[in-house]
Structure formats: C-alpha cells, structure tokens
Amino acid sequence: MVAGTRRCVKISAGYISVSEQTLALSDAAELDTFIDHLWLEDGLAKNTLESYRLDLSAFALWLAQQNKQLLTADQADIQQYLAVKFPLSKPRSIGRLIASMRRFYRYLIRDNKISLDPTIQIQSPKLPRSLPKSLNEDEVLALLNAPNLHEPVGLRDKAMLELLYACGLRVSELVGVKATEVSVSDGVVRVTGKGSKTRLVPMGEEAVDWISRYLSEARPAILQKRLCDALFVTNRGEAMTRQAFWYLIKRYAILAGISKHMSPHVLRHAFATHLLNH
C-alpha cells in the first residue's frame, strides 16, 4: 500500500480511519500474506477479501492499544475484544468476525507461526443455515460448454471442467494431477488431496473422452515438445496454477452469461447437485 493511503475500519457504532502505518509492521505483513493466501487458495471475491482485511485490521489496531500483536493474542484478548467492541452487534456480524479470526489463526497454525489457536474455544453465535446460491442446470451446462473447442487451450479447459465436474475435485487437486496419474484405459485418475492422501477416482465416460482428446490433440500442441510433469499445462509449458484456472472459470462464467458469484464451494455444490440429478 502507498504511504498515506487510509482504510475505514468499522468498530462498534462508527467508523475510524486506519492507516496501515498505525499497525505493527509484522501485523501488516501477516495480513498481506494471509489475504494473498485466500486469493490464491480459494479465489475469493475482492469484497470478501476486503472484509477479511478490515475485520482483522480493526482487531490488530485494538491489540496495538493493549501493547499486543496478532501473533501474541490469546483467547482472553479475543473475548475481551468481542465484549467491549461488539456488545450489541447482530449474531451474523459477530459470526463473520469470528470466522475471519478463526481462518486467520488456523492459517498461522498451518504455517507454524504460532503453536496455539486462540479461537479454538470461541463459540460462534447460532445462525439459521442457508444453502449457497448454486448454479442451476442450464448454467452448469453453459459453463461446461463455454470453452472454444477449436483452440488447444479451449480443449484443455473443456477437459479440466469435465474432470472437475465428473470427479468432484477441488481446484487444487485438479491442477495437481500429473500426466502419469491419469489412466484413460482404466478410466481413473489418481488424486492427491488434503494431508497428501492419495485416492483413485473414476472419471466417467464423458470426462475420459475429453481427457483422451486433450492428451492426443491439445497437450502436445500447447507444450510444443517442451517437458512438463503436470497433466494440465499452460502456453508457457508450465503446470496450470489454481489462480490461473480460477481466472479462466470466472471468464467462462461471464461468457456463459452467469452473473452469480463463483467460488470453489458454489462450483462443487453445483456440480454435485447436477450429477445427482442425472
């Protein structure tokens, strides 16, 4: 952020203007790294990322007034912050704030930056459950049919979407598949999921057909004799990344006339629902 740029952070009934210079440098750096992680891992919308940043910046500012930082905060700090700053807030607002904190501290745990999660015993307010705004069947089909099949990269994207759809994979699992881990003859793909656990997943005839066509027609044309272990490759001869594929999905959603916000959860839910109905 350019020096002097300011953000408005909501605290209790009003707003206060917060310069990132008022935060400890370590807190500002941790927040930047965390927001980048959310964007790369989950492809979250700009407004969602900004909500995370504002929630956590406000907490960091309050901690600074207590001579503490994000990495040294404990459960008592969080409980006091919620009690002092948000005594009359709606349950949904409190729930979102706690979710932001919980996601942040679990990220720090995963990266071995802290050893104890201060949110582990913080209770979220009970909220009525609501289903995500899923895509309907016409939108799912429109998304699957959006790539231009006359181009090698279009065939690649079609194969990726069909495999994602048929197998219910996470985007991180999809881009992590190596060329040697897919068997067209057996109709299965070896997937490495969370915790580095591997599993064999049947692909289904439609996905097998598109993967086969991609391997025979598109992948060699994209690589142009370059070598790459990944199943899905870019024009630079490198493995497709999560962020690059999410950019493609959002672009295809626009081409398909889909105005709903696309997220990994929405996409997996829509694909799973469509498969169950067929």
N, C-alpha and C positions, 0 to 999 in steps of 0.2 A: 504493500500500500504506500502511496506517495505521502510524504510527511505533511501533516496538517489536515489530511482527509479525515472526516469525522463520521461516526455512525450514531444513530439514535437507538438506545437500548431501553426497553420498557422495564421499569421497576415499579411494582405496586400500581398506584393510580396514575402515574405520569410517565414522562419520558425524560431521560437525561442524555446529554450529548457526551459521547465517549470517544476520545481519541485513543487509538491503539497504543500511543506513546504512554498512556496512563497505566497500561498493563505491564507487568513484568515481561522483559524480553523473552524469557523462557516460556511464559504462558502464551504470548502471541505466536511464538514459533510452534508450540504444540498445537494450537488451534488451527494454524495454517496447514500443518501436516495432516491433522485429522480431517479437515474439510477436503483436502486433496484426496485422501483415502476414500472418503464417502463418494466422491465424484467418480473415482476410478473403479471402485469396487461395485457400487450399486447404480451408477448412472442417475443419481438423484437430480431433480429439477433445481434450477437456480434458486427459486423461492424457498425450497426445502432446505437447501444448503445454507441459505442466509438465516433461516430460523434457527438452525443449529448454532451458527456462529453468534447470533445475538443472544440466545439463551446462555451460552457458555461464557461469552464476554461479560455479560452482566454478573454472572456468578464470580468470575475471575476478579472483576472490579470490587465486588463486595469482599472477597477474600483478601484483596490487597489492603483494604481498610482494617482488616484484622491481622495484618502482617503475615499473611499466609499466601500460598500459591496453589494452583490447581493440583500439582503433583504431591502436595503435602496435606491437602484437605482430608478430613476424616468424616465418619458418619455423623458425628455431633455437629460439625460445621454445616453439613447439608441440611440436617434437621432444623438447625437454628435459622439458616437462610430461608427455608420454606416458611417457617413460622413467623419470622419478622417481616419478610418482604411480600409474602403472598397469603395473608391470613384469610382474605375474603374472595380469593380467586375461584373461578369455576373449576370443577373437577377435571374437565377436559384440558384446561390450560395447565393445571398442575401436572396432569398425566404426561402432557407433551414435554414439559420441562424435565421431569424425572426421567423420561425416556431419553432425552438428549444427554443428560448426565450419565445415565447407565451405559448408553452406547459409547460415550467418550471414555469412561473408565474401563470398560471391557476392552476397548482398543488399546489403552495403555497397558493393561494386564497382558494382552496378547503380545505386545512388543517388549515385554519385560522392563517397562519403565517404572512400574510400581508393583508391589507384591500383594497388596490387599485392596479389594474393591470396596470403596466406602459406600457404594449404593446397594450392596448386596442385601441389606436388611431394610432398605427404604421401601415402604409399601406404596404402590400406585393406587389412586382412587379408582373404585369400580366404575366402569363405563358400560353403557349398552353396546353390545357387539354389532358391528356393521360389516357387511361384505364389501370387498374392494369393488370399485367401478370397473367391472370386467368388460372385455370386448364381446360383442355378440358374434354369432356365427358368420354373418356376412363380413364383418370387419376382420375376423381371423382369416377367412379365405382371401379377402382383398390384400391383407398383409403378406400372406404366403405367395400370392401371385404378383406382387409388386416388382420384383427384380426383372431386369431386361435380360431375357434368355439368349439374346443374340450376341452378348458380350461374355468373355470368360469370367469377369468378376461378377456378372449377373448370375451365371451358373453357379459360381461359388456361393454367393449369397443365398440363392434358392436352396442349395444343398444344406447350408447351415441352418436356415429357417426350418426346413423339413426335418432335419435331425433334432433340432431343439424341440420342435413340435411333437415328433413321434416318441421321443425318449424322455421328455420332461426334464431335460438337463438344466442346470444353472449355466449362465453365460460363461462363468469362469471354468466350468467343466468342459463346455463345448470348445472353447479356444485352447484348452489344454490337451486335447486329444492329439496324439501323434499319428502319423500316416501308418505306422506299423501296428497300431492298436485297433484298426478297423478291418473287419473281415466281411467283404461283400458276399463271398460264397456261403459263409455261415450266417450272414445277416445279423451280426452282433458287433458291438463296439465296446472296448474296454475304457472305462471312465474312472478317473481319479477324483474323488470327492473330498469333503472336509476331513481333516485328520489324515490325509494321504491314503485313505482307504480306497481300494480299487474294487470295481464290480463290473460284471459283464451285463450289458443291456441290449435286448433285442431291438432292432431298428424298425421292423415293419417293411412291407414291400415297397411302399411309395418312397420312403427315405432311402432304402437300398438302391432303388433305381436312380435317384438323383445323385447319391454319393458315387455310384458307379460312373455316371455320365461326367460328373465333376472330375473324377480321377483320370478318366481317359481323354477328356477334351479340354477342360478348363485349367486344371492344375499345371500340366506341362506348359501350356501357353503362358500362364502367369509367371512361372518360375524361369522359363527360357534357359534351361539347363543349369540353373543355379540349384544348390542343395539346401534343403530345409527339412528338419525332422517333423515339423508340425503338419497336421492334416490340412488345415486351412491357412493359406498364405496370402500375403499382400503383393501388390505390384513391385514392392521393393525386395521381394524374395525373402521376407521375414514372416514370422508367425503372426497371425491376427491377434490383436490385443482386445481386452474387454472393452476399453473405452472406444476403440475404433469400431467394434461391432455394434456397440450401443448407439454410436453416431449413425451407423447405417440403418439400424432398426428405426430410429426416430425419423430419419429421412424417408424411409419406405412408408412409415405411418402417414406422413404428410402426403406422399404420392397416392396413398390408398384412400385419402380423404378422412382419416381418423383424427378427430380433434381431441380425444381423451388423452390424459397424461399417461405416458408409457413408463412403466417401472418394471424391474425384474419380477416383483410379486404379481403385478397385474398380468404380465405376459404369461407366466407359468400357470396362473389361475385360469386364464382364458383358454390356453392350450389344453389343460387338463379337463376343463369342462366340455370343450368341443369334442375331445376324444371320447369322453364318457357317453356323449350323446350319439356317437357313431360307432 
